[in-house]
Amino acid sequence: MKTAARLGFGGLLLLCLLAGCAAPPPPEGPLVVLDPSSFPEFSDDMAFEGITESLSESLKYLKRVPADTAFRFGSDVYDAPHMIRSLERFQAFIAKRPDRSVLSDFIRSHYRVYRSVGGDTGRMLFTGYYEPFLQGSLSRKAGYAHPIYGPPEDLAVLDLSDFSEKLAGHKIVGRVAGKTFVPYHDRNEIDGEGVLLGKAPVLVWVADPVALFFLQIQGSGKVFLDDGDVLNIHYHSSNGRPYRSIGNLLIRENKIPQAEMSMQRIRAYLNTHPGEVERIFNYNPSYVFFSLEKDGPYGAIRAKLTPGRSIAVDRSVFPMAGIAFIQSQKPVAASKGAGGVSKWVSFSRFVSSQDTGGAIKGPGRADLFWGSGSYAETAAGHLKHPGELYFLVLKPEA
């Protein structure tokens, strides 16, 4: 989720190629291998609960991809079979629920540890996401006027590597208008003008436009129907427009103080200022299209996300399906029903990189999946804390 002005390395490369200028130098490696003397103190605040299941989901992905798929850890590259061995050995070891000293000895003996270089401050910024619940109807009727769209029939993805080998890995999203490939419709055209009605399937109609907006940010959720059925809604694709944070907009407009910014605070502001909702939403031109799933939620690698154990990272920067270790802060919820945070405490745990996100760009960002329910919503809405991110991979000789 970035502003249109922040093109990133890929965008700068494309502009330079089109303009004939020299390409900018690539960014420094996002992961640096650590000497064992610099390893963090490994511990798990969840007592390893859920990590076996999370790693099993990553293993399903690793066993689906070609054996020669490259997984880059800084300047080192490992193939899928090596990743599988890394996860399986770690999974077997933690099944014993080792104490800290035994755990550290095991990692030091058998694994390489890489640390993310982080963002501008040299540290990670951790945020959170969760699985929201919405009320919906399969037909449009009173109280249910807001569509959740499936992918439109005219949505197209252009692979730029077809035009130049130098653009390998770069794609743009848009549509064909006449003989021209143009950007896809933005949020105002989709929601305000209704340009997709009849051009994109409506999966379900929901009651709350604010909840729908946050569903697009979270990427997946559950919709409870009047007849008792539940739909699993999952991210399918987007309109390719840049994400712009409405939180940043509200801070700049002095509507919400930066120190108070949270998803809950944004929701409260929108609910009390309904006349501003359309303008604020249209500030973010990005729009998400969904699909129906039998289960979920699923991450970008089709791994079922595990609460507290799955993270979203920039897959162009970090290896997917990797064993990761994070250190940051987690909230202690306020009194029941308050929906706030009473305090923050330090925590560390093992996670797996299984998802991506529009806002999760570069080596300094990671998003932790909290699951569903009131605590998950509180944690996801308030977490915006610095921390550290490490990746573990089995030593080649091991």
C-alpha positions in Angstrom: 0.0 0.0 0.0 2.0 2.9 -1.3 1.3 6.3 -2.8 1.4 6.8 -6.6 4.6 8.9 -6.3 6.5 6.0 -4.7 7.2 3.9 -7.8 9.8 1.6 -6.3 12.8 0.1 -8.0 10.7 -1.7 -10.6 8.8 1.4 -11.6 12.0 3.4 -11.9 13.6 0.7 -14.0 10.6 0.8 -16.4 10.6 4.6 -16.7 14.3 4.5 -17.4 14.0 1.8 -20.1 11.2 3.8 -21.8 13.2 7.1 -21.5 16.5 5.6 -22.6 18.3 6.6 -19.4 20.6 4.5 -17.3 18.8 2.2 -14.9 19.2 3.0 -11.2 21.4 0.6 -9.2 19.4 -2.2 -7.4 18.8 -1.8 -3.7 21.1 -3.5 -1.2 20.4 -7.1 -0.2 17.4 -7.2 2.2 18.8 -10.1 4.3 22.2 -10.4 5.8 23.6 -13.6 7.2 24.6 -13.5 10.9 27.5 -14.9 12.7 26.2 -17.2 15.5 27.6 -14.8 18.1 25.0 -12.3 16.8 22.0 -14.6 16.9 18.9 -13.3 18.8 17.7 -15.1 21.9 15.2 -17.5 20.5 12.0 -18.0 22.4 8.3 -18.5 21.6 5.6 -16.7 23.5 3.0 -19.1 22.2 4.9 -22.2 23.5 5.1 -23.4 19.9 1.3 -23.7 19.7 0.2 -23.6 16.0 3.7 -23.4 14.5 3.6 -27.1 13.4 0.3 -26.5 11.5 1.7 -23.3 9.9 4.8 -25.1 8.7 2.7 -27.9 7.4 0.8 -25.4 5.2 4.1 -24.0 3.9 5.4 -27.6 3.1 2.3 -28.2 1.0 3.3 -25.2 -1.1 7.0 -26.2 -1.3 6.0 -29.7 -2.5 3.8 -28.2 -5.3 6.5 -25.9 -6.8 9.2 -27.2 -9.2 12.2 -28.6 -7.5 14.5 -25.9 -9.0 12.4 -23.0 -7.7 14.9 -20.5 -6.2 14.4 -19.1 -2.7 16.7 -16.2 -2.1 18.1 -15.4 1.3 20.2 -12.3 0.8 23.1 -13.3 -1.5 22.4 -17.1 -1.0 19.9 -19.2 -3.0 18.3 -22.5 -2.0 16.1 -24.8 -4.0 12.7 -26.2 -3.0 14.0 -29.6 -1.7 16.4 -27.8 0.6 13.6 -25.6 1.9 11.5 -28.7 2.6 14.4 -30.3 4.6 14.7 -27.0 6.5 11.1 -27.0 7.5 10.7 -30.7 8.2 13.8 -30.8 10.5 12.7 -27.8 12.4 9.1 -29.1 12.7 10.3 -32.4 14.1 12.6 -30.7 16.6 10.0 -28.3 18.0 7.6 -31.1 18.5 9.7 -31.9 21.6 8.8 -28.4 23.0 12.5 -27.6 23.7 13.5 -25.0 26.3 15.4 -21.9 25.3 18.9 -23.2 25.7 18.3 -26.4 23.8 16.4 -24.5 21.1 19.3 -22.0 20.7 21.9 -24.8 20.6 19.9 -26.6 17.9 19.6 -23.5 15.7 23.2 -22.6 16.1 24.3 -26.1 15.1 22.0 -26.7 12.2 20.8 -23.4 10.7 21.9 -20.2 9.1 20.1 -17.1 10.4 19.5 -14.1 8.3 18.4 -10.7 9.6 16.3 -8.2 7.6 18.1 -4.9 7.1 14.8 -3.3 7.9 13.5 0.1 6.7 15.1 3.6 7.0 15.6 3.1 10.7 17.2 -0.3 10.3 14.2 -2.0 12.0 11.0 -3.6 10.8 7.6 -2.0 11.1 5.1 -4.6 12.1 1.4 -4.2 11.5 -1.4 -6.7 11.8 -4.4 -8.0 9.9 -7.3 -10.2 10.7 -10.4 -12.0 9.3 -13.4 -9.7 9.5 -17.0 -10.9 9.7 -19.8 -9.2 7.6 -23.5 -9.6 7.2 -24.7 -10.2 3.6 -27.3 -11.4 1.2 -27.1 -13.3 -2.1 -29.6 -10.9 -3.6 -29.7 -7.1 -3.5 -32.5 -5.9 -1.2 -33.2 -3.3 1.4 -30.2 -3.0 3.8 -27.9 -4.9 1.5 -26.8 -2.5 -1.3 -23.0 -2.9 -1.5 -21.6 -5.5 -3.8 -18.5 -7.7 -3.3 -17.3 -8.2 -6.8 -15.5 -11.2 -8.3 -12.9 -10.5 -11.0 -14.3 -8.4 -13.9 -14.3 -9.9 -17.4 -12.3 -7.1 -18.9 -9.5 -7.1 -16.2 -6.2 -7.9 -17.9 -2.6 -8.4 -16.8 0.2 -7.4 -19.1 3.5 -9.3 -18.5 6.2 -6.8 -19.5 8.8 -9.6 -19.9 7.1 -10.4 -23.2 8.5 -7.1 -24.4 11.9 -7.1 -22.9 14.0 -9.5 -20.9 15.1 -6.6 -18.7 11.5 -6.3 -17.5 11.3 -9.9 -16.3 9.0 -10.2 -13.3 7.2 -6.9 -13.9 3.5 -6.8 -14.7 0.9 -4.1 -15.1 -2.9 -4.4 -14.6 -5.4 -2.6 -16.9 -8.0 -3.1 -19.6 -8.2 -2.7 -23.4 -10.1 0.4 -24.6 -10.2 0.4 -28.4 -6.7 -0.3 -29.4 -5.1 1.0 -26.2 -4.2 -0.7 -23.0 -5.3 1.7 -20.2 -5.3 1.6 -16.4 -8.2 -0.2 -14.9 -11.2 1.6 -13.3 -10.5 3.3 -10.0 -12.6 3.1 -6.8 -14.7 6.1 -7.7 -15.7 4.7 -11.1 -16.4 1.3 -9.6 -18.4 2.3 -6.5 -19.5 5.8 -7.4 -20.4 5.3 -11.0 -21.2 1.6 -10.9 -19.2 0.8 -14.1 -18.8 -2.9 -13.1 -22.5 -3.7 -12.8 -23.1 -6.3 -15.5 -19.3 -6.7 -16.2 -18.2 -8.4 -13.0 -20.0 -11.1 -10.9 -21.4 -10.0 -7.6 -20.6 -12.7 -5.1 -22.7 -11.2 -2.3 -24.3 -8.0 -1.2 -23.3 -6.6 2.2 -24.9 -4.1 4.5 -21.9 -2.0 5.7 -19.8 -0.1 3.2 -17.2 0.7 5.9 -16.9 -3.0 6.7 -16.5 -3.7 3.0 -13.7 -1.2 2.7 -11.8 -2.8 5.5 -12.4 -6.3 4.1 -10.5 -5.1 1.0 -7.6 -4.1 3.2 -7.6 -7.3 5.1 -7.9 -9.4 2.0 -10.3 -12.1 3.2 -13.2 -12.6 5.6 -16.5 -14.4 6.3 -19.9 -13.2 5.2 -22.8 -14.4 7.3 -26.0 -14.8 5.3 -29.6 -14.4 6.5 -30.3 -18.1 6.1 -27.4 -19.1 8.3 -24.9 -20.0 5.6 -21.4 -18.6 5.7 -19.3 -17.6 2.7 -15.5 -17.6 2.8 -14.4 -14.5 0.8 -10.8 -14.5 -0.4 -8.6 -12.0 -2.3 -8.5 -12.8 -6.0 -7.0 -9.8 -7.8 -7.0 -6.0 -7.8 -7.4 -3.1 -10.2 -3.7 -2.4 -10.2 -4.1 1.1 -8.9 -1.7 2.3 -6.1 -2.9 1.9 -2.5 -3.2 5.2 -0.6 -3.8 5.1 3.1 -6.9 6.9 4.3 -5.3 6.9 7.8 -2.5 9.1 6.5 -5.1 11.3 4.9 -7.1 11.8 8.1 -3.9 12.6 10.0 -2.9 15.2 7.4 -6.3 16.8 7.6 -6.1 16.9 11.4 -9.2 14.7 11.7 -7.4 12.1 13.8 -4.1 12.7 15.8 -1.3 10.4 14.7 -0.8 9.1 18.2 -4.5 7.9 18.2 -4.5 6.4 14.7 -5.9 2.9 14.5 -8.4 1.0 12.4 -10.9 1.4 15.2 -10.4 5.2 15.3 -10.9 5.4 11.5 -14.0 3.4 11.7 -15.4 5.6 14.5 -14.7 8.7 12.5 -16.4 7.4 9.4 -19.4 6.2 11.3 -19.9 9.7 12.8 -19.1 11.6 9.5 -21.1 9.7 6.9 -21.1 12.7 4.5 -17.3 12.3 4.2 -17.1 8.6 3.6 -17.3 8.7 -0.2 -14.5 11.3 -0.5 -12.3 9.6 2.0 -12.7 6.2 0.4 -12.0 7.6 -3.1 -8.7 8.9 -1.9 -7.6 5.2 -2.2 -8.1 4.3 -5.9 -7.1 0.7 -5.2 -9.9 -1.9 -5.4 -9.9 -5.6 -4.6 -11.8 -8.4 -6.3 -12.7 -11.6 -4.5 -13.4 -15.3 -5.0 -15.4 -17.8 -2.9 -13.5 -20.5 -1.1 -14.6 -23.7 0.7 -12.2 -22.9 3.6 -9.7 -20.3 4.6 -8.4 -17.7 4.9 -5.6 -18.5 2.5 -2.4 -16.6 1.9 -0.7 -15.7 -1.3 0.9 -19.1 -1.6 -2.4 -20.9 -1.0 -1.4 -21.8 2.5 -4.2 -21.7 5.0 -3.2 -18.9 7.4 -2.6 -19.8 11.1 -3.5 -17.1 13.7 -0.4 -15.7 15.2 1.9 -17.7 13.0 1.4 -16.4 9.4 3.0 -13.2 8.2 2.7 -11.2 5.0 5.9 -9.8 3.5 7.1 -8.5 0.1 7.6 -11.6 -1.9 10.0 -9.8 -4.2 12.2 -9.2 -1.2 11.8 -12.1 1.2 11.5 -15.9 0.5 8.0 -17.3 0.7 7.2 -20.3 2.9 10.3 -19.7 5.0 10.8 -20.2 8.7 10.9 -16.7 10.3 11.4 -15.4 13.8 10.0 -12.1 14.9 10.5 -9.8 17.8 8.1 -6.9 18.5 5.3 -5.7 20.8 1.8 -7.2 21.3 -1.2 -5.6 22.9 -2.9 -6.5 26.2 -6.6 -5.9 25.6 -8.4 -3.4 27.7 -11.4 -4.4 29.9 -14.0 -6.6 28.2 -16.0 -4.7 25.7 -13.7 -1.7 25.6 -12.1 -2.6 22.3 -8.9 -0.8 23.3 -5.4 -1.7 24.5 -4.4 -1.4 28.2 -0.7 -1.9 27.5 2.0 -3.3 25.2 4.4 -6.1 26.0 7.4 -7.5 24.2 7.1 -10.8 22.5 9.0 -13.1 20.1 7.8 -16.2 18.2 8.4 -18.3 15.1 6.2 -17.6 12.1 6.0 -18.5 8.4 6.0 -16.2 5.4 2.8 -17.1 3.6 1.2 -14.0 2.4 1.7 -10.6 0.8 -0.2 -7.3 0.9 -0.5 -4.0 -1.0 1.0 -2.1 1.9 3.7 -4.6 2.6 6.6 -3.3 0.4 10.3 -3.4 0.9 12.6 -4.9 3.5 11.1 -2.9 6.4 7.5 -4.1 6.5 5.7 -7.2 7.8 2.1 -7.9 8.6 1.1 -10.4 11.3 -2.1 -12.4 10.9 -4.1 -12.5 14.2 -7.0 -14.6 13.2 -10.6 -13.6 13.9 -12.6 -12.4 16.9 -12.5 -9.3 19.1 -8.8 -9.6 20.3 -7.7 -10.2 16.7 -9.5 -7.1 15.5 -8.0 -5.1 18.4 -4.5 -6.3 17.8 -4.7 -5.9 14.0 -6.2 -2.4 14.3 -3.6 -1.1 16.7 -0.3 -2.8 16.0 2.2 -0.5 14.4 5.4 -1.2 16.2 9.1 -1.6 15.4 10.8 -4.9 15.7 13.1 -7.4 14.1 12.7 -10.1 11.4 14.9 -13.1 10.9 14.8 -16.1 8.6 16.2 -19.5 9.3 17.4 -22.1 6.7 19.2 -25.3 7.2 22.9 -25.2 6.6 23.8 -26.9 3.3 26.2 -29.2 5.1 23.5 -30.2 7.6 
